[in-house]
Amino acid sequence: MVPKTILSLYYINDRIGFVSVFRNYFEERGYQVLAASTGMEGIRLLKSTDVRVDAVVLDYEAPEMSV
């Protein structure tokens, strides 16, 4: 039997409510979710984790990261 692959999603959004909804929705469907509330926190977490991230979803208008 082939083990089911668990996909990892990385979500970055400064709106905490969005993070909570995203995390709940995808974790209920078997995904592993890493989340950050700021762009800088997201970069630090991504650099420090050993988890293979399959997809990144981010708020492109994050306050400290937008130009």
Buried (B, 14 or more C-beta within 10 A) or exposed (E): EEEEEEBBBBBBBBEEEBBEEBBEEBEEEEBBBBBBBBBEBBEEBBEEEEEEBEEEEBBEEBEEBEE
